[in-house]
């Protein structure tokens, strides 16, 4: 059992590093595609959001693109897990790691360093600029969205895991 847990931990670390790259590259790709080159700093976009752009929705799009990209990976893994395509533990670990690397890590950064220029802070900041809605309403909406997504994600993950587990044939009386 310990060897299995160690294998899952190693896979999660490797997946986490790869998914962090997916997150960053997605943000850079979206910034480049919408022509907001000022946001790109190396392979990062969180460091230099352009607060004075004429298109705050473009900033929102860049800010959510990293999380969206990792969640596409997570939902693909859940779909493959439910379809019993591939190693169930590998796919379950990939999906869970993708969830933890983006939405959860960004939430922790937001709660601990709410002043930091990270994705959730940027989304709220640019939605505020784009819509002029009160910041507290945007924060409440983000918390509600996060909580709802967490419930849906983990329910789907559990259902896929349950479906992918091997079933044993019932032992009954023989004739």
C-alpha positions in Angstrom: 0.0 0.0 0.0 2.8 2.4 0.8 4.4 1.8 -2.6 1.1 2.6 -4.2 0.8 5.9 -2.3 4.4 6.8 -3.1 3.7 6.2 -6.8 0.6 8.4 -6.6 2.6 11.1 -4.9 5.3 11.0 -7.5 2.8 11.1 -10.3 1.0 14.0 -8.7 4.3 16.0 -8.5 5.2 15.3 -12.1 1.6 16.1 -13.2 1.7 19.3 -11.1 4.8 20.5 -12.8 3.5 19.7 -16.3 0.1 21.3 -15.5 1.7 24.5 -14.2 3.4 24.7 -17.6 0.1 24.1 -19.3 -1.5 26.9 -17.2 1.2 29.4 -18.0 1.5 28.5 -21.7 -2.3 28.8 -22.1 -2.2 32.3 -20.6 0.6 33.4 -22.9 -1.1 31.8 -25.9 -4.4 33.6 -25.2 -2.6 37.0 -24.6 -0.8 36.5 -27.9 -3.9 35.5 -29.8 -5.9 38.5 -28.7 -3.0 40.8 -29.4 -2.2 41.8 -25.8 1.5 41.4 -26.0 2.1 43.8 -23.2 0.8 41.2 -20.8 3.4 38.6 -21.7 6.5 38.6 -19.6 8.6 35.5 -20.6 6.2 32.6 -20.0 4.1 34.4 -17.6 1.1 36.8 -17.8 0.2 37.2 -14.1 3.1 39.5 -13.4 2.2 42.4 -15.7 -1.5 42.7 -16.3 -2.2 45.8 -18.3 -4.6 47.8 -16.1 -4.9 50.6 -18.6 -6.0 48.6 -21.6 -9.1 49.6 -23.5 -10.2 46.0 -23.4 -10.7 44.8 -19.8 -12.5 41.7 -21.1 -9.3 40.7 -22.8 -7.6 40.8 -19.4 -10.4 38.7 -17.9 -10.0 36.2 -20.8 -6.2 35.9 -20.2 -6.7 35.6 -16.5 -9.1 32.6 -16.7 -7.4 30.9 -19.6 -4.7 29.1 -17.5 -7.3 27.6 -15.1 -9.6 26.8 -18.1 -6.7 24.9 -19.8 -5.9 22.8 -16.8 -9.5 22.0 -16.3 -9.8 20.8 -19.9 -7.1 18.3 -19.0 -8.9 17.4 -15.8 -12.2 16.8 -17.5 -10.5 14.8 -20.3 -9.0 12.6 -17.7 -12.4 12.2 -16.0 -14.0 11.3 -19.3 -11.3 8.7 -20.1 -11.6 7.3 -16.5 -15.4 6.9 -16.9 -14.9 5.3 -20.3 -12.4 2.9 -18.8 -9.7 4.0 -21.2 -6.3 3.7 -19.5 -4.9 3.2 -16.1 -7.6 4.2 -13.6 -5.2 5.4 -10.9 -3.1 7.4 -13.4 -6.2 9.2 -14.8 -7.7 9.8 -11.3 -4.5 11.2 -10.1 -4.2 13.4 -13.2 -7.7 14.8 -12.8 -7.3 15.5 -9.1 -3.9 17.1 -9.6 -5.3 19.3 -12.3 -8.0 20.5 -10.0 -5.6 21.2 -7.1 -3.0 22.9 -9.3 -5.3 25.5 -10.8 -8.6 26.3 -9.0 -7.5 25.3 -5.5 -4.0 26.8 -5.6 -5.3 30.0 -7.1 -7.9 30.2 -4.3 -5.3 29.7 -1.6 -3.2 32.4 -3.2 -6.2 34.7 -3.3 -7.2 34.0 0.4 -3.6 34.2 1.8 -2.3 37.0 -0.5 -5.5 38.7 -1.7 -3.4 41.7 -2.8 -1.2 39.6 -5.1 -1.6 39.7 -8.8 -2.8 36.2 -9.3 -5.5 34.9 -11.5 -8.6 35.2 -9.2 -7.5 38.7 -8.1 -7.0 39.7 -11.7 -10.4 38.3 -12.7 -12.1 40.2 -10.0 -10.1 43.3 -10.7 -10.8 43.3 -14.4 -14.5 42.3 -14.0 -14.8 45.3 -11.8 -13.2 47.5 -14.5 -15.4 46.0 -17.2 -18.7 45.9 -15.3 -18.4 48.5 -12.5 -20.1 46.0 -10.2 -19.2 46.2 -6.5 -16.0 44.3 -5.7 -17.7 42.5 -2.8 -20.4 41.2 -5.2 -17.7 40.0 -7.6 -15.9 38.2 -4.7 -19.2 36.6 -3.5 -19.9 35.5 -7.1 -16.4 34.0 -7.4 -16.8 32.1 -4.1 -20.2 30.8 -5.2 -18.8 29.8 -8.6 -15.8 28.0 -7.0 -18.0 26.1 -4.5 -20.4 25.0 -7.2 -17.6 23.9 -9.5 -16.0 22.0 -6.6 -19.2 20.0 -6.0 -19.7 19.2 -9.7 -16.1 18.3 -10.2 -15.7 16.0 -7.3 -19.1 14.3 -7.9 -18.0 13.6 -11.6 -14.6 12.4 -10.4 -16.1 10.1 -7.9 -18.6 8.7 -10.4 -15.9 8.1 -13.0 -13.7 6.4 -10.4 -16.5 4.2 -9.2 -17.3 3.3 -12.8 -13.6 2.5 -13.6 -13.1 0.2 -10.6 -13.0 -3.4 -11.4 -16.1 -5.3 -10.3 -15.9 -8.8 -8.9 -18.4 -11.3 -10.0 -20.9 -12.2 -7.2 -20.3 -15.6 -5.7 -23.6 -17.5 -5.6 -24.7 -21.0 -5.1 -23.7 -23.5 -7.8 -26.1 -25.9 -9.2 
